[in-house]
Amino acid sequence: MYPFCFVLLLMVLIGCVREQAPVVVITPTSGAMNDVLAVTVDVPSVLFTATPPTTIQIAPPDATATSWGFQDNARSQHIVQPGESLSAIASAYGTTVDTLAQLNNLADPDLLSVGQVIRLPAPPVAQTDGNQLIPDSRLVRAPGSSVFRVSEFVSQLPGYIRSATDEVDDEILTGVEIVERISLEFSVDARLLLSLLEFRARWLSAPTMSEDRQIYPIQGGPSPDNIDRRGLYRQLAWTANQLNRGYYNWKYGNLSILEFMDGTRLAISPDLNAGTVGIQYFFSLNSTFTEWTTALGDSGLLAIYRQYFSDPWANPIGLLVPDELSQPELSLPFVSGETWFFTGGPHGGWGSGSAWSAVDFAPPDERPDNGAACYVSEHWVIAVANGVIARSGDGTVILDLDGDGDESTGWTILYLHLADVDRVQAGMQVQAGDLIGRPSCDGGVSNATHLHIGRRYNGEWLPADCSNCRNNRPPPFVMSNWVIFALPNQEYQGYMVRDGEQRTAEQGRLTVVNRVSW
């Protein structure tokens, strides 16, 4: 979840940090996620030809399905809009930056101009089968996930995970602590993460590891994009983020195609659930079609999962997010009468793959005399509703609205970047308006003091604005009657509306368009 400096020929003066602004708050949330491309939502899906794609049963498609060619018609091109990047366009049409750069002879994929025509790969002529691999509640850290104890499970294993450690935020954590932390931060079930560690590197069963498998247990070696993902935390953070990307961009966005390294492109069967697509998407990354079919086959990941955790379909949760879900009444997360700054529109809750569930606000402090962008604010963040504090630490507070203290059930509110000093403690009962903590740069990654706030229901990240979602439509994010809206295809961009008034997400405090109060 990090800012993207979209380099557009007509927008060359717009950057991620405005030098003259005393508050800069469009910032990443997860340190390991600094390399992750922005998830794309609310863009029309690729239109198929009149002939429906042929369903394949995990077998190689015919030669026409592997073509990177394009048809010369309107459906095979995209016109670049203000604020768009090539990565966002690639995500919208189920392809990759490399493929678009190759088709369009782009010497620098970071340079686009508004109105530029981008040629697109041909729509697939084959689709995945409709076999569902795993229920949504076994990818998401959903109701029931909290009863699984990673430490108890790992203590019974002979594998390398028992002795593995990694440095995270200048602290040495054990393998168990890292799995638990990633599961909580990204809201991905720990059992799936452990199964992937065993499938890719035998971390559960083998007591010794080669150096490469110690450093890169998921990817097996350095990343193709040359991003540093060494160590268990970065490997699992990337993994959880990609699982989430497939899950949420299928359920709430426009993901409809999988593309493989060998050029094979498949339409995703409409019969699949989001949990299955999350796994299919993950294994499509940096893989050939043959490798993908092996991972999803009888002796692949699901065989490992059943070996250690039994049938994932035993007692699955139904719909994690009911069709007619209503959001409880929430206030803005700061004291009534104060004016704060709406600095970040809808973006990922944790990692850019976790739906666009969060927004950012900056407090009305003057920057300290030393000019530091990171400081502990004098202004307080408050409880947006009654509840109990389910978790507090590392700059994070989870407010559990159903009061059971289990953040995998019911409505939960994520607060991020709250200072370690004076922050509310886990287990405390709070009422709407009670003080929670003070904004800072603590937790995740932040280049300036601000508050990041997002929503989940039954462990699932909910898009702040889903008015353009393809099928599922959770309720909009509303605080003190201010309704959040996203700008399509532009992470961190958006606006708020209340009684005819509008506020626009904008960095800094040199404009009135981002000033919000209640």
Secondary structure, DSSP 8 states (H G I E B T S, - for coil): -------BTT-TT--SS-TT-S------S-GGGTT------SS------SS--EE-SSS---GGGG-----SSGGGEEE--TT--HHHHHHHTT--HHHHHHHHT-S-TT-B-TT-EEE-----SEE------S-GGGTBT-TTGGG--HHHHHTT--SGGGT-EEEETTEEEEHHHHHHHHHHHHTB-HHHHHHHHHHHH-TTT-S---HHHHH-TTTSSS-TT-----SHHHHHHHHHHHHHHHHHHHHTS---EEE-TTS-EEE--TT--HHHHHHHHHHHTT--HHHHHHHHSTTSHHHHHHHHH--TTSS----SS-TT--------SB-TT--EEEEEEEE-SSSTTS-S-EEEEE------TT--S----SS-EE-SSSEEEEEEETTEEEEETTSSS-TTSSEEEEEESB-STT---TT-EE-TT-EEE-BBS-SS--SS-BEEEEEEETTEE--S--TT-SS------EETTEEEEEETTEEEEEEEEETTEEEE--SSSSSSTTEE--
